[in-house]
Amino acid sequence: MIENLHPTKLIRSTTLRLTCTYLLIIMLMSLTFSVVIYQTSVNQLRRRLPPVRDFNSVSRLEEVQERRLDEFDDFLSKRLQESEGLLFVRLVWLNLFVGLVGAGVSYLLARKTLKPIEEALELQTRFVSDASHELRTPLTTLQTINEVALRQ
């Protein structure tokens, strides 16, 4: 099937396949780093200091402190969820940006990689065309001479 393709179509399809391969590699790396960054950041955000609560003696002041600590824990939980969501959204946008830029860079790399092959293919096509033309001229002359000789 590849032999039937015109050289220009062959180069285009190869460029597309190479671009997709480069983009796949870039996106796999980007997504891997994003997952690692997300997991590390969330683990650090969820890390808490051990509670400093003494349950042996309960007084009115300790009850107020206990309630304030619970309120503070609730506040921290909400902030943690907001931070995780914001980090996730920013990483998604970052990966979309990397995908767009990566597609352009991948195409440029594919073209740069295939340029020497394309030039060599063009030279080969030109050589075959010139050689074919150069061989046809003497063959046509010989054929004409043979036809004249046969008629006489």
C-alpha positions as CSV (number, residue, x, y, z in Angstrom):
1,M,0.0,0.0,0.0
2,I,2.8,2.4,0.8
3,E,4.4,1.9,-2.6
4,N,1.2,3.1,-4.3
5,L,1.2,6.5,-2.4
6,H,2.5,9.5,-4.2
7,P,5.8,10.8,-2.5
8,T,4.0,14.0,-1.3
9,K,1.2,12.0,0.3
10,L,3.7,9.7,1.9
11,I,5.6,12.6,3.4
12,R,2.4,14.2,4.7
13,S,1.1,11.0,6.3
14,T,4.5,10.3,7.8
15,T,4.7,13.9,9.1
16,L,1.3,13.4,10.7
17,R,2.2,10.1,12.3
18,L,5.5,11.5,13.6
19,T,3.8,14.6,15.0
20,C,1.3,12.5,16.8
21,T,4.0,10.3,18.3
22,Y,6.0,13.4,19.5
23,L,2.8,14.9,20.9
24,L,1.9,11.7,22.7
25,I,5.3,11.6,24.4
26,I,5.1,15.2,25.4
27,M,1.6,14.8,26.8
28,L,2.5,11.6,28.7
29,M,5.3,13.4,30.4
30,S,3.2,16.4,31.2
31,L,0.3,14.4,32.6
32,T,2.8,12.3,34.7
33,F,4.4,15.4,36.2
34,S,0.9,16.9,36.8
35,V,-0.2,13.8,38.7
36,V,3.0,13.8,40.8
37,I,2.6,17.6,41.5
38,Y,-1.0,17.2,42.4
39,Q,-0.5,14.2,44.8
40,T,2.5,15.8,46.5
41,S,0.7,19.1,47.0
42,V,-2.5,17.5,48.3
43,N,-0.5,15.3,50.7
44,Q,1.3,18.4,52.0
45,L,-2.0,20.3,52.3
46,R,-3.6,17.5,54.2
47,R,-0.7,17.1,56.6
48,R,-1.7,18.4,60.0
49,L,-0.1,18.9,63.3
50,P,-1.1,16.4,66.0
51,P,-4.0,17.8,68.1
52,V,-3.0,19.4,71.4
53,R,-6.1,18.4,73.4
54,D,-6.1,17.1,77.0
55,F,-9.3,15.2,77.7
56,N,-8.5,14.5,81.4
57,S,-9.6,17.8,82.8
58,V,-12.5,19.7,81.3
59,S,-13.2,23.2,82.3
60,R,-15.3,26.0,80.8
61,L,-12.2,27.5,79.2
62,E,-11.2,24.2,77.7
63,E,-14.7,23.7,76.3
64,V,-14.5,27.1,74.5
65,Q,-11.0,26.2,73.2
66,E,-12.4,22.9,72.1
67,R,-15.2,24.5,70.1
68,R,-12.8,27.0,68.6
69,L,-10.5,24.2,67.5
70,D,-13.5,22.4,65.9
71,E,-14.4,25.6,64.0
72,F,-10.8,26.1,63.0
73,D,-10.7,22.4,61.7
74,D,-13.9,23.1,59.7
75,F,-12.3,26.2,58.2
76,L,-9.2,24.3,57.3
77,S,-11.2,21.5,55.7
78,K,-13.0,24.0,53.5
79,R,-9.8,25.8,52.5
80,L,-8.2,22.4,51.8
81,Q,-11.1,21.5,49.4
82,E,-10.9,24.9,47.7
83,S,-7.1,24.6,47.3
84,E,-7.3,21.1,45.9
85,G,-10.0,22.2,43.4
86,L,-8.0,25.3,42.4
87,L,-4.8,23.2,41.9
88,F,-6.7,20.7,39.8
89,V,-8.1,23.3,37.5
90,R,-4.8,25.1,37.1
91,L,-3.1,21.8,36.2
92,V,-5.8,21.0,33.6
93,W,-5.2,24.5,32.0
94,L,-1.5,23.9,32.1
95,N,-1.8,20.6,30.4
96,L,-4.1,22.1,27.7
97,F,-1.5,24.8,27.1
98,V,1.3,22.2,27.0
99,G,-0.8,20.2,24.5
100,L,-1.3,23.2,22.2
101,V,2.3,24.3,22.3
102,G,3.5,20.7,22.1
103,A,1.4,20.1,18.9
104,G,3.2,23.1,17.2
105,V,6.6,22.0,18.4
106,S,5.9,18.4,17.5
107,Y,5.0,19.4,13.9
108,L,8.1,21.5,13.6
109,L,10.3,18.7,14.9
110,A,8.6,16.2,12.5
111,R,9.2,18.5,9.5
112,K,12.8,19.1,10.5
113,T,13.3,15.3,10.9
114,L,11.7,14.5,7.5
115,K,13.2,17.3,5.5
116,P,16.4,15.5,4.5
117,I,14.3,12.4,3.5
118,E,11.9,14.5,1.5
119,E,14.8,16.2,-0.4
120,A,16.5,12.8,-1.1
121,L,13.2,11.5,-2.4
122,E,12.8,14.5,-4.6
123,L,16.3,14.1,-6.0
124,Q,15.7,10.4,-6.6
125,T,12.4,11.1,-8.5
126,R,14.1,13.8,-10.6
127,F,17.0,11.4,-11.4
128,V,14.6,8.6,-12.4
129,S,12.7,11.1,-14.6
130,D,15.9,12.4,-16.3
131,A,17.3,8.9,-16.8
132,S,14.0,7.8,-18.3
133,H,14.0,10.7,-20.7
134,E,17.6,10.2,-21.6
135,L,17.0,6.5,-22.4
136,R,13.8,7.2,-24.4
137,T,15.6,9.4,-26.9
138,P,18.1,6.9,-28.3
139,L,15.5,4.1,-28.1
140,T,13.0,6.1,-30.1
141,T,15.7,6.8,-32.7
142,L,16.6,3.1,-32.9
143,Q,12.9,2.2,-33.2
144,T,12.4,4.7,-36.0
145,I,15.5,3.3,-37.9
146,N,14.2,-0.3,-37.4
147,E,10.7,0.6,-38.7
148,V,12.2,2.4,-41.8
149,A,14.4,-0.6,-42.4
150,L,11.5,-3.0,-42.2
151,R,9.4,-1.0,-44.7
152,Q,12.1,-1.1,-47.3
